Amino acid sequence: MIIILILISLGFLMTLADVAPTGRCRIIGAAIDHSDFQSRLYALGLYPGVWVDVLHIAPFGDPLQVKVGHTLLSIRKSEASLVRVELDS
């Protein structure tokens, strides 16, 4: 667990839930161990290689509003934590 936290703090493992408002990231994996949920994310346009803009995070941190292409989506923080991303450099 400590190794995972170190990797997250260094920016190696990051999820969509970790991206700050106005942040931009690219999806590298989505719900790998949850095939039903992965299918739902893919249908919404959240699949590997897609760029996502985090627009807003609700006052209590849930949900997040993201922009994928020309589409605005609201996603729960628990679901966003299943989407692995890398930040735009």
Residue pairs with C-beta under 8 A, 6 or more apart in sequence:
4 13
7 13
8 14
8 18
11 87
13 84
14 25
14 84
14 85
14 86
14 87
15 80
15 81
15 82
15 83
15 84
15 85
16 25
16 27
16 52
16 54
16 64
16 66
16 75
16 80
16 81
16 83
16 85
17 64
17 77
17 78
17 80
17 81
17 83
18 85
19 25
19 52
19 54
19 85
19 87
20 54
21 54
21 55
21 56
21 57
22 53
22 54
22 55
23 53
23 54
23 87
23 88
24 51
24 52
24 53
24 54
24 87
24 88
25 51
25 52
25 54
25 85
25 86
25 87
25 88
26 49
26 50
26 51
26 52
26 85
26 86
26 88
27 46
27 47
27 48
27 49
27 50
27 51
27 52
27 83
27 84
27 85
28 48
28 84
28 85
28 86
29 48
29 83
29 84
30 38
30 41
30 42
30 46
30 47
30 48
30 82
30 83
30 84
31 37
31 38
31 41
31 79
31 82
31 83
32 38
32 84
34 82
37 79
37 82
41 47
41 79
41 82
41 83
44 68
44 71
44 73
45 68
45 69
45 71
45 73
46 52
46 68
46 73
46 83
50 68
50 69
51 68
51 88
52 66
52 67
52 68
52 85
53 66
53 67
54 64
54 65
54 66
55 65
55 66
55 67
55 72
56 64
56 65
57 64
57 65
58 64
61 77
62 76
62 77
62 78
63 74
63 75
63 76
63 77
64 74
64 75
64 76
64 77
64 80
65 72
65 73
65 74
66 72
66 73
66 74
66 75
66 80
67 73
